Amino acid sequence: MAHNPQGPQGNPDPAGSTQMFRAFVDEAPQGRQQQAAASSGPRIGLILGVVVGIVIVAGVAWLALK
């Protein structure tokens, strides 16, 4: 085993870093799923706002040209 001068002194437990890595890998997809769910809400509101705005502008134009 190679000597790591920056590592802790004594006999480090190699399973500790493996457990930390697995915890990091397991948590990453959960965060992505939450972001995807959270970002879909504002998109729906934006789309509805644009549609309502177009309907209002079309209604005003129809009344003005009538």
N, C-alpha and C positions, 0 to 999 in steps of 0.2 A: 504494500500500500504506500502511496506517495505521501511525503511529508508536506503538510500545508502550514506554512508559518503564520498565516492570518487566522487560522482556526482556533478553537478553544483548546486550552491545555488539558492534558489528561487523555482519557479514552472517550472520545465522542461517540454517541449512539448514532450509527448511520440510518437507523429506522426513523429517527426524528425528522430528518430532512425529507424522507420519502413521505411520511405522513403529512407534513406541511404542504408538499407538492400536490398530493392527492386532494387535500382540502381545497387548495387553490383551483385545481382543475375542475373539481366537482361544483364549486360555487359559480364559476364563470357562466355556464348556460342559464342558470336561474336569473342572474342579473340581466342577461340579454332578453329573456322572455318578459321580464317586468318592463323593460324599456320599450319593447315592441307593443305591449298592451297599453302602456301609458301614451305612446306617441300616436296610437290610432284614434284616441279621443279628440285631440285638437285638429286632426285632419278632417274628421267628420264635421266638426263645427265650422271649419274654414270652407269646406265644400258647400255646406248648407248656407253659409253667409254669402258666398258668391252667387249661388242660385237665387236667393232672395233678392240680392242686389240687382241681378239681371231682370228679374220679374218686375221689380219696382221701376227700373229705368224703362223697360218696355211698356209698362202701364202708363207712365207719364208721357212717353213719346206717342202712344196711341191716343191718349186724351188730347194732346197738343195738336196732332195732325187730323183729328176728327172733325 
